[in-house]
Amino acid sequence: MNEQDFLAAYDPQAYPAIAVTVDVVALTIRADALHLLLIRRGEQPYAGHWALPGGFVRPDEDLATAARRELAEETGLGGDRLRRVHLEQLASYGTPDRDPRMRIVSVAHLAFAPDLPDATAGTDADEAIWLPVAELTSRELAFDHRQIVADGLERARSKLEYTPLATRFLAPEFTISELRAVYETVWGHPLHAGNFHRKVLSVPGFVESTGASTERGGSRGGPRARLYRASDARLLHPALLRPAREETVR
């Protein structure tokens, strides 16, 4: 049998139906704290519960397009600002009973960027908020979203160790102090300013000087700080290890 005859006789209804959704772990830094985008579900199942922004993948969409659409619906982002958001696949979740409606596999994505706007609830949500990650335990999450959030946070914290993605939380030009604040916020650990500055500048291709400096000094009237931008490294070598991991290595 050739392929044309095979496809003509093929019956997709002979197999159990499985739907595909996307869920987005969207992170940003607001008021010096790491925040997560959550929506309050307006429909069953889990009506009234908090959940990650997400939804069914449309027939004409690939996975990344669906994830960006869902993120845009809950943040109002569009155009160039949406394209500048870092988005990557996180993991797939397919436990048979994870959704009471039917067998649904979710392909979760991780997204982060600086200065993401206030959340705006989409058509199927009652409310959308940026919640400080430190307050997550006070919210009851739908489906298996607590596990997805935990996996997303660990991915973000790990990627800051060995990739330059911390710069994606910042404006195109930034100071080393601002970069350190990202690491401290995402990792949840204070870092020694001098050691961090030395480590960052010793990693080839991590950051490069713009040749400019801030317009004024720090809050205590110190000297103006130099401005940097992300350079061309894809991986950091040596990596910037989290404090807990540095202790383990020793």
Beta strands, then each sheet from edge to edge (+ up, - down):
strand 1: 19-30
strand 2: 33-41
strand 3: 50-51
strand 4: 54-56
strand 5: 86-93
strand 6: 104-112
strand 7: 125-132
strand 8: 207-217
strand 9: 224-230
sheet 1: 3+ 2- 1+ 4-
sheet 2: 3+ 2- 1+ 6+ 5-
sheet 3: 3+ 2- 7+
sheet 4: 8+ 9-
end
